[in-house]
Amino acid sequence: DGSAFIEIFVSRSDRSDQWQILLPMTLLMTPSESRSNTNRNQVKLLKSSDLNPECSKEKWNRVKIVCEQKFDRTHPFGLCFIKFY
């Protein structure tokens, strides 16, 4: 919902400060879409090949999602939903 970039980190509760990148920074909106405030609610399906192969093989119980919008500072942004399988 308006986020231009997303990055996902994972960790286990027994390793409090050891976050690993599961999904490197990924583009969700182009700069022109962000500036014109169009296509805010696109859905992006990611495959296992998009994920960090070392992290995707392990089990995690904590997830940190970082959303960024560098091109439009006037509209709020975030995510509508996220599903993990």
PyMOL commands that set and color helices and strands:
alter all, ss='L'
color gray80, all
select helices_A, chain A and resi 31-36+48-50+53-56
alter helices_A, ss='H'
color red, helices_A
select strands_A, chain A and resi 5-11+20-27+62-68
alter strands_A, ss='S'
color yellow, strands_A
deselect
rebuild
show_as cartoon
